[in-house]
Amino acid sequence: MFRLLALVCFTAAVLSLPALANEPAAAGDSPLSGPPLKWWKGNLHTHSLWSDGDQFPEMIADWYREHGYHFLALTDHNVLSDGIRWMKVKDVVARSDEGVLDRYLQRFGEHWVQTRGEKGTPDHQVRLKPLDEFRHLVEERGRFMMMPAEEISDRAEGKPVHINATNIAEVLPPAGGATVRETMQNNLRMILAHEKQHGRQVLPHINHPNFGYAITAEDLAAVTSEQFFEVYNGHPAVGHLGNDDHPSVERIWDLANAIRRTNLNVPPLMGIATDDSHEYHGVPGSHPGRGWVMVRSRFLTPEHILSAIKRGDFYASSGVTLGEVRFDQATGTLSIQIDANDGATYRTEFIGTMIDEGQQDERIGVTLKTVHGVSPTYQLTGKELYVRAVVTSSLPADDPSFEDQMRQAWTQPVGWRSENEPSQP
């Protein structure tokens, strides 16, 4: 009996081990190895009628599921889709159009859609369904899941400071602060305490730093408890390209990581792509389907997806799909395999920050190598603080958020760990 119990405990322990990011995919399922590693597509920034979006949450979830996504986080401002809430139909229509309620009824039926009051009067209302109620309509094991989340929307120094918290157990009120940097730190401290208190994986990430040009590279570098930010956000108003007085979001990424890897000696920021979707009815604005993350994991659960993101086993995309992303720490080689679209060509830029030995000046965010084709590689020389890759397709974005936008993908910084730190994906 003792041997049998020991075997059961050993098997359970093996099954609970997290998948190594550089472990090759298994040939097939087995009780010990589990399912093979695969890429899961998801959006971590989404708004609904629970805050300032213009669509019912289950309609939004249904859209993402039917468009090939595997996970979705609804991130309404300072609220979880939880509890009882009614909304005037005229207010719903004002945000969208006259047919919004009819489309909702057509998709889910009169037995699901709840209204009260006389139709056509100011008292006509519709009930907004909470996540715990509607998730059972859209979730499917191994295909699609929802994660409870919130966009903690704060302000400091007259500027917006927004941080997403994914997979939280309860709503987190903005923590405030005297400065942008202090506000970021206070909210992150609150999120990390929430994660510890509830014993669950929670992912915080900084949203759209150029929205209102609120968050600088120095701010992102200084708040060392944060390791994730939006390198691409699909809202047209977030200043992705910067302006004459402010750097682009990608430039901010490299500036912040140069500070992190020199002055502070902390891990670099990793880049997330999101929709920040608000508009779902064809009107101008922030639409679904513009930006997403591809996460490599064996299982489609919040714990496994967020753990994979935290170890850097993901990439960000606005339209380019990567079949493989590998960093061989022994040889210092970053290898990428691009899943090509018909008629498309691809340019991969390996971008990094170099420090010349014996000198103090840094070359920040420079293109170290450009490769055309679908199998680009870069071997580190040993003088890089880090290297990341951005892949650009010759095809334009399907639904661009800025002028002349092309489809792209961004890998995470590699080559920055010391010999005593864990291996990278």
GUROFI-562936 format. One line per field, with one value per residue (C-alpha): residue in one letter; residue number from 0; y, x, z. Coordinates in steps of 0.2 Angstrom, whole numbers, plus 2048, in hexadecimal, padded with zeros to 3 digits. Last residue first. Example, Ala and Ser with C-alpha at 12.3 -4.5 7.8 and 13.67 -1.06 7.14 Angstrom:
2
marse	S | A
drenlo	1 | 0
c2	7FB | 7EA
c1	844 | 83E
c3	824 | 827
This chain:
425
marse	P | Q | S | P | E | N | E | S | R | W | G | V | P | Q | T | W | A | Q | R | M | Q | D | E | F | S | P | D | D | A | P | L | S | S | T | V | V | A | R | V | Y | L | E | K | G | T | L | Q | Y | T | P | S | V | G | H | V | T | K | L | T | V | G | I | R | E | D | Q | Q | G | E | D | I | M | T | G | I | F | E | T | R | Y | T | A | G | D | N | A | D | I | Q | I | S | L | T | G | T | A | Q | D | F | R | V | E | G | L | T | V | G | S | S | A | Y | F | D | G | R | K | I | A | S | L | I | H | E | P | T | L | F | R | S | R | V | M | V | W | G | R | G | P | H | S | G | P | V | G | H | Y | E | H | S | D | D | T | A | I | G | M | L | P | P | V | N | L | N | T | R | R | I | A | N | A | L | D | W | I | R | E | V | S | P | H | D | D | N | G | L | H | G | V | A | P | H | G | N | Y | V | E | F | F | Q | E | S | T | V | A | A | L | D | E | A | T | I | A | Y | G | F | N | P | H | N | I | H | P | L | V | Q | R | G | H | Q | K | E | H | A | L | I | M | R | L | N | N | Q | M | T | E | R | V | T | A | G | G | A | P | P | L | V | E | A | I | N | T | A | N | I | H | V | P | K | G | E | A | R | D | S | I | E | E | A | P | M | M | M | F | R | G | R | E | E | V | L | H | R | F | E | D | L | P | K | L | R | V | Q | H | D | P | T | G | K | E | G | R | T | Q | V | W | H | E | G | F | R | Q | L | Y | R | D | L | V | G | E | D | S | R | A | V | V | D | K | V | K | M | W | R | I | G | D | S | L | V | N | H | D | T | L | A | L | F | H | Y | G | H | E | R | Y | W | D | A | I | M | E | P | F | Q | D | G | D | S | W | L | S | H | T | H | L | N | G | K | W | W | K | L | P | P | G | S | L | P | S | D | G | A | A | A | P | E | N | A | L | A | P | L | S | L | V | A | A | T | F | C | V | L | A | L | L | R | F | M
drenlo	424 | 423 | 422 | 421 | 420 | 419 | 418 | 417 | 416 | 415 | 414 | 413 | 412 | 411 | 410 | 409 | 408 | 407 | 406 | 405 | 404 | 403 | 402 | 401 | 400 | 399 | 398 | 397 | 396 | 395 | 394 | 393 | 392 | 391 | 390 | 389 | 388 | 387 | 386 | 385 | 384 | 383 | 382 | 381 | 380 | 379 | 378 | 377 | 376 | 375 | 374 | 373 | 372 | 371 | 370 | 369 | 368 | 367 | 366 | 365 | 364 | 363 | 362 | 361 | 360 | 359 | 358 | 357 | 356 | 355 | 354 | 353 | 352 | 351 | 350 | 349 | 348 | 347 | 346 | 345 | 344 | 343 | 342 | 341 | 340 | 339 | 338 | 337 | 336 | 335 | 334 | 333 | 332 | 331 | 330 | 329 | 328 | 327 | 326 | 325 | 324 | 323 | 322 | 321 | 320 | 319 | 318 | 317 | 316 | 315 | 314 | 313 | 312 | 311 | 310 | 309 | 308 | 307 | 306 | 305 | 304 | 303 | 302 | 301 | 300 | 299 | 298 | 297 | 296 | 295 | 294 | 293 | 292 | 291 | 290 | 289 | 288 | 287 | 286 | 285 | 284 | 283 | 282 | 281 | 280 | 279 | 278 | 277 | 276 | 275 | 274 | 273 | 272 | 271 | 270 | 269 | 268 | 267 | 266 | 265 | 264 | 263 | 262 | 261 | 260 | 259 | 258 | 257 | 256 | 255 | 254 | 253 | 252 | 251 | 250 | 249 | 248 | 247 | 246 | 245 | 244 | 243 | 242 | 241 | 240 | 239 | 238 | 237 | 236 | 235 | 234 | 233 | 232 | 231 | 230 | 229 | 228 | 227 | 226 | 225 | 224 | 223 | 222 | 221 | 220 | 219 | 218 | 217 | 216 | 215 | 214 | 213 | 212 | 211 | 210 | 209 | 208 | 207 | 206 | 205 | 204 | 203 | 202 | 201 | 200 | 199 | 198 | 197 | 196 | 195 | 194 | 193 | 192 | 191 | 190 | 189 | 188 | 187 | 186 | 185 | 184 | 183 | 182 | 181 | 180 | 179 | 178 | 177 | 176 | 175 | 174 | 173 | 172 | 171 | 170 | 169 | 168 | 167 | 166 | 165 | 164 | 163 | 162 | 161 | 160 | 159 | 158 | 157 | 156 | 155 | 154 | 153 | 152 | 151 | 150 | 149 | 148 | 147 | 146 | 145 | 144 | 143 | 142 | 141 | 140 | 139 | 138 | 137 | 136 | 135 | 134 | 133 | 132 | 131 | 130 | 129 | 128 | 127 | 126 | 125 | 124 | 123 | 122 | 121 | 120 | 119 | 118 | 117 | 116 | 115 | 114 | 113 | 112 | 111 | 110 | 109 | 108 | 107 | 106 | 105 | 104 | 103 | 102 | 101 | 100 | 99 | 98 | 97 | 96 | 95 | 94 | 93 | 92 | 91 | 90 | 89 | 88 | 87 | 86 | 85 | 84 | 83 | 82 | 81 | 80 | 79 | 78 | 77 | 76 | 75 | 74 | 73 | 72 | 71 | 70 | 69 | 68 | 67 | 66 | 65 | 64 | 63 | 62 | 61 | 60 | 59 | 58 | 57 | 56 | 55 | 54 | 53 | 52 | 51 | 50 | 49 | 48 | 47 | 46 | 45 | 44 | 43 | 42 | 41 | 40 | 39 | 38 | 37 | 36 | 35 | 34 | 33 | 32 | 31 | 30 | 29 | 28 | 27 | 26 | 25 | 24 | 23 | 22 | 21 | 20 | 19 | 18 | 17 | 16 | 15 | 14 | 13 | 12 | 11 | 10 | 9 | 8 | 7 | 6 | 5 | 4 | 3 | 2 | 1 | 0
c2	898 | 89E | 894 | 898 | 8A4 | 8A0 | 8A2 | 8B3 | 8B7 | 8C4 | 8BA | 8BC | 8CA | 8C4 | 8C2 | 8CE | 8CB | 8D6 | 8D9 | 8EA | 8FB | 908 | 915 | 90F | 903 | 8F8 | 8EB | 8DD | 8E3 | 8E6 | 8D7 | 8D8 | 8D0 | 8D7 | 8CC | 8D5 | 8CC | 8CE | 8CF | 8D3 | 8DC | 8D7 | 8D6 | 8C3 | 8C1 | 8BA | 8AF | 8B4 | 8AA | 8AC | 89E | 8A6 | 8B1 | 8C2 | 8C5 | 8D5 | 8D5 | 8E0 | 8ED | 8F9 | 8FB | 904 | 906 | 908 | 914 | 910 | 908 | 8FB | 8ED | 8F4 | 8F2 | 8ED | 8EF | 8E3 | 8E1 | 8D2 | 8D8 | 8CB | 8CF | 8C4 | 8C1 | 8BE | 8B7 | 8A8 | 8AB | 8A4 | 89B | 8A3 | 898 | 8A2 | 89E | 8A8 | 8A1 | 8A3 | 893 | 88B | 896 | 890 | 89C | 895 | 89C | 891 | 891 | 8A4 | 8AC | 8BE | 8C9 | 8D5 | 8C9 | 8C7 | 8B8 | 8AC | 8A1 | 8AF | 8A6 | 8B1 | 8AE | 89B | 89D | 8A7 | 89A | 88B | 893 | 89A | 889 | 883 | 876 | 872 | 883 | 88F | 8A0 | 8AB | 8BC | 8C7 | 8D7 | 8DE | 8D1 | 8DB | 8EE | 8FE | 90D | 910 | 908 | 8F6 | 8F0 | 8E9 | 8F9 | 8F8 | 8EC | 8EF | 8E3 | 8DD | 8D9 | 8D5 | 8DA | 8D4 | 8E0 | 8DC | 8D2 | 8DD | 8E3 | 8F5 | 901 | 8F5 | 8E8 | 8F2 | 902 | 8FA | 8F2 | 902 | 90A | 8FA | 8FA | 90C | 90B | 8FE | 909 | 918 | 926 | 936 | 948 | 947 | 93A | 928 | 919 | 910 | 920 | 918 | 91F | 913 | 905 | 8F5 | 8F4 | 8EE | 8EE | 8EC | 8E9 | 8DB | 8D9 | 8E4 | 8E3 | 8ED | 8FD | 908 | 902 | 905 | 917 | 91A | 915 | 921 | 91F | 92C | 930 | 933 | 920 | 91E | 910 | 906 | 8FA | 8F4 | 8E1 | 8D7 | 8C4 | 8BB | 8A8 | 8A3 | 8A1 | 8AE | 8B8 | 8B6 | 8BC | 8CB | 8D0 | 8D0 | 8DB | 8E7 | 8E9 | 8EC | 8FA | 903 | 902 | 909 | 917 | 91B | 91C | 927 | 932 | 936 | 924 | 91B | 90A | 907 | 8FB | 8E8 | 8DE | 8CC | 8BC | 8C2 | 8B8 | 8C7 | 8D8 | 8E6 | 8F6 | 907 | 917 | 926 | 937 | 947 | 944 | 933 | 929 | 918 | 90B | 8F9 | 8F0 | 8E1 | 8CE | 8BE | 8B1 | 8A9 | 898 | 891 | 881 | 874 | 873 | 87E | 88F | 899 | 896 | 891 | 8A1 | 8AA | 8A9 | 8AA | 8B8 | 8C3 | 8C6 | 8D8 | 8D9 | 8E3 | 8F2 | 8FB | 909 | 917 | 90F | 906 | 8F5 | 8F5 | 8F1 | 8E2 | 8D8 | 8C8 | 8C0 | 8AD | 8A7 | 8B4 | 8AC | 8AC | 8B2 | 8B9 | 8C2 | 8CA | 8CF | 8D7 | 8E0 | 8E8 | 8ED | 8FF | 903 | 903 | 90F | 918 | 907 | 900 | 911 | 90F | 8FD | 903 | 8F8 | 8EB | 8E4 | 8D6 | 8CF | 8CD | 8D3 | 8DA | 8ED | 8FA | 8FC | 8EC | 8DF | 8D0 | 8C3 | 8B7 | 8A6 | 89A | 8A6 | 89F | 8AC | 8A3 | 8A3 | 8B6 | 8BA | 8AF | 8B8 | 8C9 | 8C3 | 8BD | 8CE | 8D8 | 8E5 | 8F8 | 8F9 | 906 | 8FC | 8ED | 8F0 | 8E7 | 8EA | 8DE | 8DE | 8CC | 8C5 | 8B3 | 8A6 | 895 | 88D | 87B | 870 | 85E | 856 | 84E | 846 | 83A | 833 | 834 | 83F | 841 | 844 | 850 | 862 | 866 | 86E | 87F | 887 | 879 | 873 | 876 | 867 | 861 | 851 | 84C | 84F | 845 | 836 | 837 | 837 | 828 | 81E | 822 | 81C | 80C | 809 | 80C | 800
c1	840 | 84D | 858 | 857 | 864 | 875 | 87D | 877 | 867 | 866 | 867 | 855 | 848 | 837 | 831 | 826 | 81B | 815 | 808 | 80A | 803 | 804 | 7FA | 7F5 | 7E8 | 7E8 | 7DA | 7E1 | 7F3 | 7FD | 806 | 819 | 81B | 825 | 82E | 835 | 843 | 84B | 85D | 863 | 872 | 87C | 88F | 88F | 88F | 87D | 878 | 869 | 85D | 850 | 846 | 838 | 841 | 84A | 856 | 85C | 869 | 86F | 861 | 864 | 85A | 866 | 879 | 880 | 88E | 898 | 8A7 | 8B3 | 8AA | 89E | 88C | 87F | 86C | 862 | 857 | 856 | 84C | 842 | 83B | 82E | 826 | 814 | 80B | 803 | 806 | 815 | 817 | 827 | 834 | 840 | 851 | 85A | 86B | 876 | 87F | 87C | 86C | 863 | 855 | 846 | 836 | 82C | 81D | 81C | 80C | 80C | 7FC | 7FE | 808 | 810 | 81B | 81A | 825 | 82C | 82C | 81E | 814 | 815 | 80F | 801 | 7FB | 7FE | 7F5 | 7E6 | 7E4 | 7E6 | 7F3 | 804 | 80A | 811 | 808 | 804 | 7FF | 7F2 | 7F0 | 7E3 | 7D5 | 7C8 | 7C5 | 7CB | 7C2 | 7B9 | 7A7 | 7A6 | 79B | 7A8 | 7AF | 7B9 | 7C8 | 7D8 | 7DE | 7EE | 801 | 80C | 81F | 82B | 834 | 846 | 84C | 855 | 867 | 862 | 86E | 872 | 865 | 856 | 85C | 85F | 84E | 845 | 84D | 849 | 837 | 835 | 83B | 82E | 820 | 826 | 830 | 828 | 82B | 82A | 81C | 81A | 816 | 80B | 802 | 7F4 | 7E5 | 7E3 | 7E0 | 7E8 | 7F5 | 807 | 816 | 80A | 814 | 81A | 828 | 822 | 82A | 838 | 82E | 83E | 83F | 82D | 82E | 83F | 837 | 829 | 817 | 809 | 80B | 7F8 | 7F8 | 80A | 80D | 7FE | 7FB | 807 | 805 | 800 | 7FE | 7F6 | 7F9 | 7EF | 7F2 | 7E5 | 7F0 | 7FF | 7F7 | 7EE | 7FF | 806 | 7F7 | 7F9 | 80B | 808 | 7FC | 807 | 816 | 80D | 806 | 817 | 81E | 810 | 812 | 808 | 800 | 7F0 | 7EB | 7DD | 7D0 | 7D3 | 7C4 | 7C4 | 7CC | 7D8 | 7DD | 7E5 | 7E9 | 7EB | 7F3 | 7EE | 7F6 | 7EE | 7F6 | 7F2 | 801 | 7FA | 7EB | 7E4 | 7DB | 7DD | 7D8 | 7D0 | 7D0 | 7C6 | 7CD | 7C3 | 7C7 | 7C6 | 7CB | 7D3 | 7C3 | 7B5 | 7B0 | 7A2 | 791 | 799 | 7A2 | 791 | 78D | 79E | 7A2 | 793 | 784 | 77F | 76C | 763 | 758 | 748 | 744 | 747 | 739 | 73A | 738 | 72F | 739 | 744 | 750 | 759 | 762 | 764 | 752 | 750 | 75E | 771 | 776 | 766 | 763 | 774 | 772 | 761 | 768 | 776 | 76A | 768 | 77A | 789 | 78D | 77C | 773 | 77A | 774 | 763 | 762 | 765 | 771 | 76E | 77C | 77B | 78C | 79D | 7A4 | 7B3 | 7B6 | 7C3 | 7C3 | 7BD | 7CB | 7C2 | 7D0 | 7CF | 7D6 | 7D7 | 7D4 | 7CF | 7C3 | 7B4 | 7BA | 7BE | 7AD | 7A4 | 7AE | 7A8 | 796 | 797 | 79D | 78F | 796 | 79A | 7A9 | 7AB | 7A8 | 79E | 798 | 7A8 | 7BB | 7C9 | 7DC | 7E4 | 7E1 | 7E5 | 7ED | 7F4 | 803 | 807 | 811 | 80C | 7FF | 805 | 816 | 812 | 800 | 805 | 7FF | 809 | 81A | 81F | 823 | 835 | 83A | 841 | 832 | 833 | 821 | 81C | 81C | 80A | 80B | 81B | 814 | 804 | 80F | 81A | 80B | 803 | 813 | 815 | 803 | 806 | 816 | 80E | 800
c3	78A | 797 | 7A3 | 7B5 | 7BD | 7C3 | 7B2 | 7B1 | 7A7 | 799 | 789 | 785 | 783 | 77E | 76D | 763 | 754 | 746 | 739 | 731 | 736 | 729 | 734 | 745 | 74D | 73D | 73A | 730 | 732 | 722 | 71A | 718 | 729 | 737 | 744 | 753 | 75C | 76E | 773 | 785 | 78D | 77E | 77E | 77F | 76C | 76B | 75D | 753 | 749 | 73B | 734 | 729 | 71E | 71E | 72D | 734 | 742 | 750 | 74F | 75D | 76D | 777 | 773 | 784 | 789 | 798 | 790 | 795 | 78B | 77F | 786 | 779 | 77A | 76F | 760 | 754 | 745 | 73B | 72A | 723 | 712 | 70F | 700 | 70A | 71C | 724 | 735 | 73B | 743 | 74F | 757 | 764 | 766 | 776 | 773 | 784 | 787 | 778 | 776 | 76C | 764 | 759 | 74E | 74E | 748 | 742 | 744 | 752 | 75D | 76E | 773 | 780 | 78C | 796 | 7A7 | 7AD | 79D | 79F | 7B1 | 7AB | 79F | 7AB | 7BA | 7AF | 7A7 | 795 | 798 | 790 | 78E | 781 | 781 | 772 | 777 | 76E | 764 | 757 | 758 | 762 | 75D | 765 | 75D | 74D | 74C | 746 | 754 | 761 | 768 | 779 | 775 | 77F | 771 | 779 | 776 | 784 | 786 | 793 | 79E | 7A2 | 7B2 | 7BF | 7BF | 7C4 | 7BB | 7AD | 7A8 | 7AF | 7A7 | 796 | 798 | 79A | 78B | 781 | 785 | 784 | 772 | 76E | 776 | 76A | 772 | 777 | 772 | 75F | 761 | 767 | 75B | 767 | 76D | 776 | 76D | 75F | 76B | 766 | 773 | 76F | 77A | 789 | 799 | 7A3 | 7B0 | 7BF | 7D0 | 7C9 | 7C8 | 7C3 | 7B1 | 7AD | 7B5 | 7AB | 79B | 79E | 7A3 | 7A0 | 78E | 78E | 789 | 785 | 793 | 78C | 79A | 7A8 | 7AB | 7BB | 7B9 | 7C8 | 7CB | 7DA | 7ED | 7F2 | 7FE | 7F3 | 7E3 | 7ED | 7F4 | 7E2 | 7DC | 7EB | 7E8 | 7D6 | 7DA | 7E6 | 7DA | 7CB | 7D6 | 7DC | 7CB | 7C5 | 7D4 | 7E4 | 7E5 | 7E2 | 7E7 | 7DA | 7E1 | 7DE | 7D9 | 7DF | 7DB | 7CE | 7BF | 7B5 | 7BD | 7B0 | 7B4 | 7AF | 7B4 | 7AC | 7AE | 7B9 | 7C4 | 7C9 | 7C3 | 7C5 | 7BA | 7C0 | 7B1 | 7B8 | 7B5 | 7B7 | 7AB | 79D | 794 | 783 | 77A | 786 | 790 | 789 | 790 | 787 | 78F | 7A0 | 7A1 | 7A1 | 7B4 | 7BC | 7B0 | 7B6 | 7AA | 7A6 | 7A8 | 79B | 79F | 798 | 7A4 | 797 | 78D | 77C | 784 | 794 | 7A4 | 7A6 | 79C | 79E | 78F | 792 | 78F | 781 | 777 | 777 | 766 | 75F | 770 | 770 | 75E | 762 | 771 | 766 | 758 | 75C | 75C | 768 | 777 | 776 | 773 | 784 | 78C | 785 | 78B | 79D | 7A6 | 7B4 | 7BF | 7CB | 7D1 | 7C8 | 7B8 | 7C2 | 7C4 | 7C4 | 7B1 | 7A8 | 7A4 | 79D | 79B | 78C | 788 | 779 | 76B | 75A | 754 | 75A | 76C | 76B | 764 | 771 | 77F | 779 | 777 | 789 | 78F | 787 | 77B | 77B | 787 | 794 | 7A5 | 7A7 | 795 | 790 | 78F | 78A | 78E | 790 | 77F | 77C | 770 | 777 | 76F | 773 | 77E | 77D | 788 | 799 | 79B | 7A8 | 7A3 | 791 | 783 | 773 | 76B | 779 | 775 | 779 | 78A | 789 | 793 | 79F | 7A3 | 7B5 | 7C0 | 7C6 | 7BC | 7C4 | 7D5 | 7D2 | 7CB | 7DB | 7E6 | 7DD | 7DE | 7F0 | 7F4 | 7EA | 7F3 | 804 | 800
